């Protein structure tokens, strides 16, 4: 009987062998048709955006280079040097050209793109896939979400539909449409690249002090290159699930890791941008971080639910309600707080003036606070100058110095207090805690650190593992093991 059963399986397998190739071929053809259909549906709504920004610069910078995107720290020195030797030099107009993509979301000429594509532009030119060119007008921009709306004077234009990005799943097909390398290709028709959704809820670190919130991003391996910014990422239904915004690269070109702003983020603010209104975000007035294994052990927590408050902004909503640095926010509006990203997203979506109940854990005691959400300020950082001092002796693998005005400005610190790490010893507890050169220590075991004197006093009192707070968040700095430096 066993032999017969095996034979039947074998025969069944041979029978399928003749069917499966045909089925696979049909499946491939269907998938190919889906790609072609999406390209035909969405492609006509994808535009090329060319910007020009004119800036007057001194001839010294024009010929010898310089920082056209902002004031270089050495500019003043070199300006004086050239002025002393060559006298006053006339200014030269320098035209910067930019290229990006966009997608039409309204038949009356409203184009959705990235804010950074049109940022600082003196002129905006929108080119349709059929070759027609229009002068674009910036209707609204939101630097925080990096989204903007450009208006062109045209009617009855093809549009793309914004889909529901909350339904996006890892592994589903993703199609990026845009105009990469437009100056080279010199063709108004957009390019289509295909991949999958590689990951969800990705975050990118801030590379400047601009208040851009690159969190909750969609990651894809569909090829995205310079010029694709602002173009749509779509699903097989032809719905826009994201706006392409960035790539991760070590070469400057495509390496298989691209990111898109979820379409639901755009849905939440697109009407305000079209109307030219300022996008207002709710603000709690805290900096928070996720709880890792070390922090869980240090605070003797049963789980990692919640977020740790790194910094409470003076006179902010949380500070007025009584929340303190080091509190663990466990619930928000009677719902568990999963991580920092979800809390920030929830707060940002709330209307200004709304009162919310926040549950925290402080010294193993559960507390509740009523906090009134306020409007996120334009600038949430201020700078305080501190005199520079020489590095002190190493402690648990750390050497520090006081924070200088340049350090505070470069790091975008809310205040200039603390001591800056200038050296991390290999194999030390500091290295194991992932501390870095340039980190600013402003708390040790809940004791505020404002200068070297306070730092020296605090480390003398430390016994065993201790809790360190830097501008990046909390870390547990373990006691030295025997044999370590």
C-alpha positions in Angstrom: 0.0 0.0 0.0 2.8 2.3 0.9 4.4 1.6 -2.5 1.2 2.5 -4.3 0.8 5.7 -2.4 4.4 6.8 -3.3 3.7 5.9 -6.9 0.5 8.0 -7.0 2.4 10.9 -5.6 5.1 10.5 -8.2 2.6 10.3 -11.1 0.7 13.4 -9.7 4.0 15.2 -9.6 4.8 14.3 -13.2 1.3 15.4 -14.2 1.8 18.8 -12.6 5.1 19.1 -14.4 3.3 19.7 -17.6 0.8 22.1 -16.1 3.1 24.3 -13.9 5.2 25.9 -16.6 2.1 27.0 -18.4 0.6 28.4 -15.2 3.9 30.1 -14.4 4.0 31.7 -17.8 0.5 32.9 -17.5 1.3 34.3 -14.1 4.3 36.1 -15.4 2.3 37.5 -18.3 -0.4 38.7 -15.9 2.2 40.4 -13.7 3.8 42.0 -16.8 0.4 43.3 -17.9 -0.1 44.8 -14.4 3.2 46.7 -14.6 2.3 48.0 -18.1 -1.2 49.0 -16.9 0.1 50.9 -13.9 2.7 52.7 -16.0 -0.1 53.7 -18.4 -2.4 54.8 -15.6 0.0 56.8 -13.4 2.7 57.8 -15.9 0.7 60.7 -17.5 0.3 62.3 -14.1 4.0 62.4 -13.2 5.8 65.6 -14.0 9.3 66.9 -14.0 10.1 69.9 -11.8 13.0 72.2 -12.6 14.0 75.0 -10.2 16.4 77.9 -10.5 17.8 79.8 -7.5 19.9 82.9 -8.1 22.3 84.0 -5.5 24.9 86.8 -5.4 28.3 85.6 -4.2 31.8 87.2 -4.0 34.2 86.4 -6.8 36.5 84.8 -4.3 33.8 82.2 -3.6 32.8 82.0 -7.2 36.3 81.1 -8.4 37.7 79.3 -5.4 34.6 77.5 -4.1 32.6 78.0 -0.9 29.4 77.2 0.9 26.6 78.3 -1.4 24.0 76.5 0.7 24.9 78.4 3.9 27.6 80.4 5.6 30.8 78.4 5.8 32.6 78.8 9.2 35.8 79.7 7.4 34.2 82.2 5.0 34.7 85.2 7.3 38.4 84.4 7.7 39.0 84.0 3.9 36.9 87.0 3.1 39.1 89.2 5.3 42.2 87.5 3.8 41.2 88.2 0.2 40.0 91.8 1.1 43.4 92.6 2.7 45.4 91.4 -0.3 43.0 92.2 -3.2 40.7 94.8 -1.9 36.9 94.7 -2.3 35.8 92.3 -5.0 32.5 92.6 -7.0 29.7 90.1 -6.5 28.8 87.6 -9.2 25.4 86.1 -9.7 25.4 82.3 -9.4 22.5 80.3 -10.7 21.7 77.0 -9.1 19.5 74.5 -10.9 17.6 71.7 -9.3 15.6 68.8 -10.7 12.9 66.7 -9.1 9.6 65.0 -9.8 6.0 65.5 -8.8 2.6 63.9 -9.2 -0.6 65.7 -10.2 -3.4 65.0 -7.6 -6.0 67.4 -8.9 -7.1 68.0 -12.5 -6.9 71.8 -12.0 -3.1 71.7 -11.8 -2.1 70.9 -8.2 1.1 69.0 -8.1 2.4 67.2 -5.0 6.1 67.0 -4.5 8.9 67.2 -1.8 9.4 70.5 0.0 13.2 70.2 -0.6 12.7 70.0 -4.4 11.3 73.5 -4.5 12.9 75.0 -1.4 14.5 78.4 -2.0 13.5 78.4 -5.7 13.1 81.7 -7.6 11.5 80.0 -10.5 9.7 76.7 -10.8 9.1 75.0 -14.2 6.8 72.0 -14.5 7.1 69.8 -17.5 4.3 67.4 -18.4 5.0 64.0 -20.0 3.6 65.3 -23.3 6.3 68.0 -23.3 4.2 71.0 -22.3 5.9 73.4 -19.9 4.2 75.6 -17.3 5.5 78.1 -14.8 4.8 76.7 -11.3 3.6 78.7 -8.2 4.4 77.4 -4.8 1.0 77.2 -3.0 2.0 75.6 0.2 5.0 73.9 1.8 5.5 71.9 5.0 9.2 71.5 5.8 8.5 69.1 8.7 6.9 66.4 6.5 9.0 67.5 3.5 5.9 67.9 1.3 4.8 70.8 -0.9 2.1 71.7 -3.5 2.9 73.5 -6.7 0.1 75.0 -8.9 0.2 75.3 -12.7 -2.3 77.1 -14.8 -3.9 74.2 -16.6 -7.2 72.3 -16.6 -8.4 68.7 -17.1 -5.1 67.2 -16.3 -4.6 63.4 -15.6 -4.3 62.7 -11.9 -3.2 59.9 -9.6 -5.1 58.6 -6.6 -3.6 58.7 -3.1 -4.0 55.2 -1.7 -4.1 54.0 1.9 -0.5 53.6 3.1 -1.7 51.9 6.3 -2.6 48.8 4.2 0.9 48.5 2.7 2.6 45.2 3.5 6.2 44.2 3.4 7.0 42.2 0.3 4.2 43.6 -1.9 5.2 45.1 -5.3 6.2 48.7 -5.4 6.6 50.8 -8.6 8.6 54.1 -8.5 7.8 56.6 -11.2 9.8 59.8 -11.8 12.4 61.7 -13.8 15.8 60.6 -12.7 18.8 62.3 -14.4 16.5 64.5 -16.4 19.2 66.8 -17.7 21.0 63.8 -19.2 18.0 61.9 -20.6 16.4 65.1 -21.9 13.0 63.4 -22.2 9.8 64.6 -20.4 8.3 61.0 -20.2 8.9 59.5 -16.7 10.9 56.4 -15.9 9.3 53.4 -14.3 11.3 51.1 -11.9 9.9 48.0 -10.1 10.7 46.5 -6.7 9.1 45.5 -3.5 8.3 47.2 -0.2 11.4 46.2 1.8 10.4 47.5 5.2 7.9 49.8 7.0 8.2 52.4 9.7 11.7 53.3 8.8 13.4 56.5 10.3 16.3 58.5 8.9 18.7 60.4 11.2 18.7 64.2 10.9 21.6 65.4 8.9 21.0 69.1 9.8 19.2 71.2 12.3 16.2 71.6 10.0 13.0 70.3 11.6 12.3 67.5 9.1 10.6 64.5 10.5 11.8 61.5 8.5 10.0 58.8 10.5 7.4 56.2 9.5 8.9 55.9 6.0 8.3 53.2 3.5 11.5 51.4 2.4 11.7 50.0 -1.1 14.3 48.5 -3.5 12.6 49.9 -6.5 15.4 52.0 -8.1 15.3 55.6 -7.0 17.9 58.1 -8.2 18.6 61.8 -8.2 15.6 63.5 -9.8 13.1 60.9 -8.5 12.5 63.0 -5.3 8.8 64.0 -5.2 7.7 61.3 -7.6 5.1 58.6 -6.6 5.6 55.1 -5.3 2.6 53.1 -6.4 1.0 49.7 -5.9 -0.3 47.3 -8.5 -3.7 49.1 -8.3 -2.1 52.2 -9.6 -2.6 54.0 -6.2 0.0 56.3 -4.8 1.3 54.7 -1.5 4.2 57.1 -1.0 6.2 60.1 -2.2 9.8 59.2 -2.9 12.1 61.3 -0.7 15.5 59.8 -0.2 18.0 57.0 -0.8 20.7 55.4 1.4 23.9 55.2 -0.6 27.6 55.1 -0.1 28.3 56.0 -3.8 25.8 58.8 -4.5 23.7 56.4 -6.7 21.1 53.7 -6.3 22.1 50.8 -4.0 18.7 49.2 -3.4 17.6 51.2 -0.4 15.1 54.0 -1.0 12.5 55.7 1.1 9.1 57.2 0.6 6.8 59.4 2.7 3.5 57.4 3.3 0.5 58.7 1.3 -1.6 59.0 4.5 0.9 61.6 5.7 0.2 63.6 2.6 -3.5 63.0 2.9 -3.5 64.6 6.3 -2.1 67.9 5.2 -2.7 68.2 1.4 -5.8 70.3 1.7 -4.0 72.8 4.0 -1.2 73.0 1.5 -3.5 73.6 -1.4 -5.2 76.4 0.5 -1.8 77.9 1.4 -2.3 77.4 5.1 0.4 76.7 7.5 0.4 73.1 8.7 0.1 73.0 12.5 1.3 70.1 14.5 0.5 69.2 18.1 3.4 69.4 20.6 4.0 67.8 23.9 7.4 69.4 24.7 9.5 66.3 25.4 12.3 64.4 23.8 11.8 60.7 24.2 13.6 57.4 23.4 12.7 53.8 23.2 13.5 51.4 26.1 16.2 48.9 25.3 17.3 45.8 27.4 19.8 47.8 29.4 17.3 50.5 30.3 14.7 47.8 31.1 17.1 46.2 33.6 18.2 49.4 35.1 14.6 50.5 35.8 13.6 47.0 36.8 10.7 47.0 34.3 8.7 43.8 33.4 8.6 44.8 29.8 9.7 47.5 27.3 6.4 49.2 26.9 6.6 52.9 26.9 9.2 55.6 26.2 11.8 57.3 28.4 11.6 61.0 28.7 15.1 62.3 27.8 14.3 66.0 28.1 11.3 68.1 29.1 11.3 71.5 27.4 11.1 74.4 29.8 7.6 76.0 29.8 6.3 73.3 27.4 3.0 71.5 27.8 4.6 68.5 29.6 6.6 70.6 31.9 3.6 72.7 32.9 1.7 69.5 33.7 4.4 68.1 35.9 6.2 65.6 33.7 10.0 65.3 34.4 13.2 64.1 32.8 13.5 60.4 33.4 9.8 59.7 33.6 8.6 56.7 31.6 5.5 57.4 29.6 3.5 54.2 29.6 0.1 55.3 28.3 -1.4 58.1 26.1 -5.1 58.7 26.2 -5.6 55.5 28.1 -3.8 53.5 25.3 -0.4 51.7 25.7 2.5 53.6 24.2 4.4 51.1 22.0 7.5 53.2 21.1 8.7 56.8 20.6 7.7 56.8 16.9 4.0 56.1 17.5 3.8 58.6 20.4 5.3 61.4 18.2 2.9 60.5 15.4 -0.1 60.6 17.7 0.8 63.8 19.3 1.5 65.5 15.9 -1.9 64.6 14.7 -3.8 66.1 17.6 -5.4 69.6 17.4 -3.9 72.3 19.5 -5.7 72.9 22.8 -6.8 69.3 23.2 -6.3 67.9 26.7 -4.9 64.4 26.9 -4.2 62.0 29.8 -0.7 60.7 30.1 0.3 57.8 32.4 3.9 57.7 33.6 6.1 55.6 35.7 8.3 57.5 38.2 10.4 55.8 40.8 8.3 52.6 40.4 5.1 54.6 41.0 2.3 55.1 38.5 1.2 58.7 38.0 -1.2 60.4 35.7 -1.1 63.9 34.2 -3.5 66.0 32.2 -1.6 67.7 29.4 -2.9 70.4 27.1 -1.4 69.9 23.6 0.1 73.1 22.2 1.4 74.2 18.8 4.8 73.0 17.9 7.1 76.1 17.8 9.1 77.1 14.7 12.4 76.7 16.6 12.6 74.3 19.5 16.3 74.9 20.2 18.3 77.7 21.6 22.1 78.1 22.1 24.0 79.0 25.3 27.7 79.7 25.1 30.1 78.0 27.6 33.9 78.6 27.9 36.1 75.9 26.5 38.3 73.9 28.9 40.9 71.2 28.5 40.0 67.5 28.5 40.1 65.8 31.9 41.2 62.3 32.9 39.4 59.2 31.6 36.5 57.7 33.5 35.1 54.4 32.3 36.7 55.0 29.0 35.5 58.6 28.6 37.5 61.8 28.2 35.5 65.0 28.2 35.7 68.8 27.9 33.1 71.6 28.3 30.8 72.6 25.5 32.0 75.5 23.4 29.6 77.9 21.5 30.6 76.2 18.2 29.8 72.8 19.6 26.4 73.9 20.8 25.6 75.5 17.5 26.8 72.5 15.4 24.8 70.0 17.6 21.7 72.2 17.8 21.6 71.9 21.6 18.7 73.4 23.5 21.2 74.7 26.0 25.0 74.7 26.2 25.2 72.8 29.4 27.0 69.6 29.9 30.4 68.1 29.0 31.3 66.8 25.5 33.0 63.4 25.0 36.2 63.9 23.1 37.6 60.4 23.4 36.3 56.9 23.8 38.7 54.1 24.7 38.4 50.9 22.8 36.9 48.0 24.8 35.7 50.3 27.6 32.3 50.4 29.2 31.7 53.7 27.3 32.2 51.9 24.0 30.0 49.0 25.0 27.3 51.6 25.9 27.5 52.9 22.3 28.6 56.4 23.4 30.4 58.4 20.8 32.8 61.2 20.4 30.8 64.4 20.2 28.1 63.2 22.6 27.2 65.7 25.3 26.7 64.3 28.8 24.1 66.4 30.6 23.0 63.9 33.4 24.6 61.2 35.5 22.2 59.2 37.6 19.6 61.9 37.3 22.0 64.6 38.5 22.2 67.5 36.0 25.7 68.1 34.6 26.3 71.7 33.5 30.1 71.9 33.5 33.3 70.0 34.3 33.2 70.7 38.0 29.7 69.2 38.2 30.8 66.2 36.1 33.9 65.6 38.4 31.7 65.7 41.4 29.0 63.4 40.0 31.4 60.6 38.8 33.0 60.4 42.3 29.6 59.4 43.7 28.9 56.7 41.2 28.9 53.1 42.4 28.0 50.2 40.1 26.1 50.7 36.9 24.9 54.3 36.2 22.4 56.1 33.9 24.0 58.5 31.5 22.0 61.0 29.5 23.3 62.7 26.4 21.7 64.8 23.7 20.9 61.5 21.9 19.2 59.9 24.9 19.9 57.6 27.8 22.5 54.9 28.1 23.5 52.5 30.9 27.2 52.8 31.6 28.4 49.7 33.4 31.0 49.4 36.0 34.5 48.5 34.8 35.3 44.9 34.7 38.6 43.7 36.1 41.3 43.9 33.5 39.7 46.7 31.6 41.5 50.0 31.3 
